[in-house]
């Protein structure tokens, strides 16, 4: 039985902004490639390739040459991963404010999808 690859979707604000896409676009080519490779690993290998943080929130870990990056996401459906927040890691632990932001975006996404 072949395993079906998961697909990524970006969280969009009510006005259509895509904060994770903007984060990746603002990175240099090499750093963006590292983040995208981490996302591809999760798409191919599932949540086992990610780190669970809290509730439904997981993180993709991506370490560039000079900096470390994290992308917070959830598995929205059986086949869809929803990217919620991306940031440059500056401390040892993932900042609780980033996890809270991801949870708020997930709540907003689900509320607007019910409308």
C-alpha positions as MATLAB code, in Angstrom:
seq = 'XXXXXXXXXXXXXXXXXXXXXXXXXXXXXXXXXXXXXXXXXXXXXXXXXXXXXXXXXXXXXXXXXXXXXXXXXXXXXXXXXXXXXXXXXXXXXXXXXXXXXXXXXXXXXXXXXXX';
ca = [
       0.000    0.000    0.000;
       1.476    3.363   -0.985;
       1.323    6.123    1.526;
      -0.395    9.249    0.348;
       1.651   12.420    0.597;
       0.257   15.211    2.738;
      -0.283   18.640    1.180;
       0.452   22.052    2.657;
      -1.986   24.970    2.787;
      -1.256   28.454    4.109;
      -3.302   30.138    6.788;
      -4.885   33.266    5.329;
      -6.144   36.177    7.353;
      -9.639   37.545    6.825;
      -8.134   40.144    4.463;
      -6.270   37.490    2.460;
      -2.752   38.014    3.856;
      -0.570   34.904    4.045;
       1.804   35.399    7.005;
       3.755   32.160    6.567;
       4.223   32.762    2.828;
       5.414   36.313    3.630;
       7.871   34.906    6.207;
       9.344   32.416    3.701;
       9.453   35.005    0.901;
      11.426   37.378    3.164;
      14.166   34.779    3.707;
      17.219   34.465    1.493;
      17.195   31.670   -1.083;
      19.278   29.252    1.002;
      17.280   29.793    4.195;
      13.973   29.503    2.315;
      15.196   26.232    0.769;
      15.978   24.846    4.252;
      12.477   25.723    5.521;
      10.812   24.271    2.405;
      12.889   21.082    2.731;
      11.648   20.703    6.315;
       8.070   21.160    5.123;
       8.606   18.571    2.379;
       9.957   16.091    4.941;
       6.766   16.439    7.002;
       4.601   16.158    3.861;
       6.327   12.908    2.932;
       6.756   11.364    6.398;
       3.821   12.757    8.353;
       3.742   14.072   11.888;
       6.560   11.714   12.895;
       8.930   14.154   11.123;
       7.656   17.070   13.223;
       7.757   17.945   16.907;
       4.527   18.130   18.893;
       4.238   21.326   20.929;
       0.756   21.640   22.430;
      -2.752   20.511   21.532;
      -2.935   20.280   17.750;
       0.156   22.424   17.168;
       3.355   20.902   15.750;
       6.560   22.463   14.498;
       8.816   21.953   11.505;
      12.429   22.427   12.508;
      14.774   23.920    9.925;
      18.373   24.811   10.682;
      20.159   27.081    8.233;
      23.863   27.902    8.163;
      23.537   30.945   10.426;
      20.042   30.741   11.945;
      17.361   28.275   12.988;
      13.772   28.539   11.787;
      10.507   27.092   12.991;
       7.190   26.746   11.231;
       4.137   25.971   13.372;
       1.277   24.014   11.840;
      -1.542   21.565   12.455;
      -2.940   18.654   10.518;
      -6.251   20.097    9.380;
      -7.642   17.046    7.577;
      -6.379   13.565    6.812;
      -4.340   14.951    3.901;
      -3.916   18.687    4.624;
      -1.277   20.392    6.774;
      -2.111   24.008    7.621;
       0.896   26.294    8.144;
       0.084   28.822   10.863;
       3.228   30.716   11.878;
       6.869   30.961   10.843;
       9.698   32.619   12.729;
      13.445   32.778   13.232;
      14.368   30.952   16.404;
      16.263   33.133   18.867;
      15.875   31.232   22.136;
      16.337   27.656   23.250;
      12.631   26.960   23.599;
       9.866   27.838   21.182;
       8.356   31.070   22.552;
       4.923   30.445   24.124;
       3.665   33.564   22.325;
       4.322   31.867   18.963;
       2.348   28.782   20.020;
      -0.483   31.030   21.242;
      -0.418   32.905   17.908;
      -0.653   29.618   15.988;
      -3.578   28.471   18.149;
      -5.383   31.792   17.594;
      -4.864   31.545   13.829;
      -6.175   27.977   13.805;
      -9.258   29.070   15.749;
      -9.780   32.000   13.347;
      -9.329   29.726   10.285;
     -11.910   27.250   11.545;
     -14.367   29.968   12.571;
     -14.224   31.596    9.123;
     -14.468   28.249    7.303;
     -17.788   27.589    9.085;
     -19.278   30.848    7.812;
];
